[in-house]
């Protein structure tokens, strides 16, 4: 009877009811979050994973700016159909240097996590300028203006790298100092293609996985 009276009391007192909901929800959240904070595999880069170069990092920001992540996920799930279509499933260690993560859940277009090296730079350039010239039924918009903007226009690359260094990305002072020169003569299209071409290329080989 005491349990029933407590339940009625909670129902009649909005403040207690809200507190009870928040308390129970917080327990559920902590159960999911706390193990992740102490799981080293989620913070350790896989064997072939390295920080993005200055050009790739600039291209990634262009990818985000143009909302490519709104239609393309970057997470191949460990399901047979996905692995057959896209390649090896994604592993946590491949995303250590991704801030923010680009996993996504919307696939208006295909997942791009294993797109790196699948097509040539020329294919990507044509596809971005006129998508339907290489994919007949594509509904992707065209991005011809990326050919007209210098890569440096996408933001201060040195400042980005310095911030990432403070967050643990192993950029050297020499890499940061040389970053602007790496963008010289490149367009935003070049930078975006450089980013696409590195996606998923850090996947471990079967031999490397066998040593774990």
C-alpha positions as CSV (number, residue, x, y, z in Angstrom):
1,X,0.0,0.0,0.0
2,X,2.9,2.3,0.7
3,X,4.2,1.8,-2.8
4,X,0.8,2.8,-4.3
5,X,0.6,5.9,-2.1
6,X,4.1,6.9,-3.2
7,X,3.1,6.5,-6.8
8,X,0.0,8.7,-6.3
9,X,2.1,11.3,-4.6
10,X,4.5,11.4,-7.5
11,X,1.6,11.7,-10.0
12,X,0.1,14.7,-8.0
13,X,3.4,16.5,-7.5
14,X,4.8,17.7,-10.8
15,X,8.2,18.6,-9.3
16,X,8.8,15.2,-7.8
17,X,7.6,13.5,-11.0
18,X,10.1,15.5,-13.1
19,X,12.9,14.8,-10.6
20,X,12.1,11.0,-10.7
21,X,12.1,11.0,-14.5
22,X,15.5,12.9,-14.7
23,X,17.0,10.6,-12.0
24,X,16.0,7.4,-13.8
25,X,17.1,8.8,-17.2
26,X,20.5,9.8,-15.7
27,X,21.1,6.3,-14.5
28,X,20.4,4.9,-18.0
29,X,22.7,7.5,-19.5
30,X,25.6,6.8,-17.1
31,X,25.3,3.1,-17.8
32,X,25.9,3.8,-21.5
33,X,28.5,6.6,-21.2
34,X,30.8,5.6,-18.3
35,X,32.1,2.4,-19.9
36,X,32.9,4.3,-23.1
37,X,35.1,6.9,-21.1
38,X,37.3,4.1,-19.8
39,X,37.5,2.0,-23.0
40,X,41.0,2.4,-24.5
41,X,40.1,1.0,-27.8
42,X,37.8,4.0,-28.5
43,X,40.7,6.4,-27.9
44,X,43.6,4.5,-29.6
45,X,44.2,5.0,-33.3
46,X,44.3,1.8,-35.4
47,X,47.7,0.9,-36.9
48,X,47.2,2.8,-40.1
49,X,45.3,5.8,-38.9
50,X,47.1,9.1,-39.0
51,X,45.9,12.7,-38.6
52,X,44.5,14.4,-41.7
53,X,47.0,16.4,-43.7
54,X,46.5,20.2,-44.1
55,X,44.8,19.6,-47.5
56,X,42.6,16.8,-46.3
57,X,41.6,18.7,-43.2
58,X,40.6,21.7,-45.3
59,X,38.7,19.4,-47.6
60,X,36.9,17.9,-44.6
61,X,35.7,21.3,-43.5
62,X,34.4,22.0,-47.0
63,X,32.6,18.6,-46.9
64,X,30.9,19.7,-43.7
65,X,30.2,23.3,-45.0
66,X,28.5,21.9,-48.1
67,X,26.4,19.5,-45.9
68,X,27.6,16.4,-47.6
69,X,27.1,14.6,-44.3
70,X,23.4,15.3,-44.5
71,X,23.0,12.7,-47.3
72,X,26.0,10.4,-46.8
73,X,26.9,8.4,-43.7
74,X,30.5,7.4,-42.9
75,X,29.9,4.2,-41.0
76,X,29.9,0.7,-42.5
77,X,28.0,-1.5,-40.1
78,X,29.1,-5.1,-39.4
79,X,26.3,-6.6,-41.5
80,X,26.9,-8.9,-44.5
81,X,24.9,-6.8,-46.9
82,X,26.9,-3.6,-45.9
83,X,30.3,-5.3,-46.1
84,X,29.5,-6.7,-49.5
85,X,28.4,-3.3,-50.8
86,X,30.9,-0.9,-49.2
87,X,33.8,-2.9,-47.9
88,X,35.3,-3.8,-44.4
89,X,33.1,-2.6,-41.6
90,X,34.1,0.5,-39.7
91,X,36.2,0.3,-36.5
92,X,36.5,2.7,-33.7
93,X,40.2,3.3,-34.1
94,X,39.7,4.7,-37.5
95,X,37.8,7.7,-36.2
96,X,40.2,8.9,-33.4
97,X,41.2,12.0,-35.4
98,X,37.7,12.8,-36.5
99,X,36.3,15.9,-34.8
100,X,33.3,16.0,-35.2
101,X,32.4,12.4,-36.1
102,X,30.7,12.0,-39.5
103,X,29.0,8.7,-38.9
104,X,25.5,9.8,-39.7
105,X,22.4,7.8,-40.3
106,X,20.9,9.3,-43.4
107,X,21.7,7.6,-46.7
108,X,20.1,9.6,-49.5
109,X,23.4,8.8,-51.2
110,X,25.7,5.8,-50.5
111,X,27.9,5.5,-47.4
112,X,31.3,7.1,-48.1
113,X,33.5,5.6,-45.4
114,X,35.3,3.3,-47.9
115,X,35.2,5.6,-50.9
116,X,38.9,6.4,-50.7
117,X,40.8,5.0,-53.8
118,X,37.6,3.5,-55.3
119,X,37.5,6.1,-58.1
120,X,40.1,8.4,-59.7
121,X,40.5,12.1,-58.9
122,X,39.2,12.9,-62.4
123,X,36.0,10.8,-61.7
124,X,35.4,12.7,-58.5
125,X,35.9,16.1,-60.2
126,X,33.4,15.3,-63.0
127,X,31.0,13.8,-60.4
128,X,31.1,17.0,-58.3
129,X,30.7,19.3,-61.2
130,X,28.0,17.4,-63.0
131,X,26.8,14.3,-61.1
132,X,24.5,12.9,-63.7
133,X,27.3,12.7,-66.3
134,X,28.8,9.7,-64.4
135,X,25.7,8.4,-62.5
136,X,22.6,8.7,-64.7
137,X,20.0,8.6,-61.9
138,X,21.9,10.7,-59.4
139,X,19.9,13.2,-57.4
140,X,23.0,14.8,-56.0
141,X,23.4,18.6,-56.5
142,X,26.3,19.9,-58.5
143,X,29.2,21.9,-56.9
144,X,30.9,23.7,-59.8
145,X,31.9,26.7,-57.7
146,X,34.4,24.6,-55.8
147,X,36.6,24.9,-58.8
148,X,36.7,28.7,-58.6
149,X,37.6,29.1,-54.9
150,X,41.1,28.7,-53.5
151,X,41.5,26.1,-50.9
152,X,42.8,28.7,-48.4
153,X,39.4,30.4,-48.5
154,X,37.8,27.6,-46.4
155,X,39.4,28.9,-43.2
156,X,42.7,29.4,-41.3
157,X,44.3,26.1,-41.6
158,X,47.0,26.8,-39.1
159,X,44.5,27.8,-36.4
160,X,42.5,24.6,-37.1
161,X,45.6,22.4,-36.7
162,X,46.8,24.3,-33.5
163,X,43.4,23.7,-31.9
164,X,43.4,20.0,-32.9
165,X,46.9,19.7,-31.5
166,X,45.7,20.9,-28.1
167,X,43.1,18.2,-28.3
168,X,45.7,15.5,-28.8
169,X,46.3,15.3,-32.5
170,X,50.0,14.7,-33.1
171,X,50.7,17.6,-35.4
172,X,54.3,19.0,-35.2
173,X,55.1,22.7,-35.2
174,X,56.8,22.1,-38.6
175,X,53.6,20.7,-40.1
176,X,51.5,23.5,-38.8
177,X,54.0,26.1,-40.1
178,X,54.1,24.5,-43.5
179,X,50.3,24.1,-43.8
180,X,49.5,27.3,-45.8
181,X,52.1,26.4,-48.4
182,X,50.4,23.0,-48.8
183,X,47.3,24.8,-50.0
184,X,49.0,27.1,-52.4
185,X,47.6,26.7,-56.0
186,X,44.9,24.3,-54.9
187,X,41.1,24.9,-55.2
188,X,38.4,23.9,-52.8
189,X,37.6,21.1,-55.3
190,X,41.1,19.8,-55.0
191,X,40.9,19.8,-51.2
192,X,37.5,18.1,-51.1
193,X,38.8,15.3,-53.4
194,X,41.9,14.8,-51.3
195,X,39.6,14.3,-48.3
196,X,37.3,11.8,-50.2
197,X,40.4,9.9,-51.4
198,X,41.6,9.2,-47.8
199,X,38.3,8.1,-46.4
200,X,38.5,4.5,-45.1
201,X,42.0,3.9,-46.4
202,X,43.3,3.2,-42.8
203,X,41.3,-0.1,-42.6
204,X,43.5,-2.9,-41.2
205,X,44.4,-5.8,-43.4
206,X,43.5,-9.4,-42.5
207,X,47.1,-10.0,-41.6
208,X,47.2,-7.0,-39.2
209,X,43.9,-8.0,-37.6
210,X,45.4,-11.5,-36.9
211,X,48.2,-10.0,-34.8
212,X,45.7,-8.4,-32.3
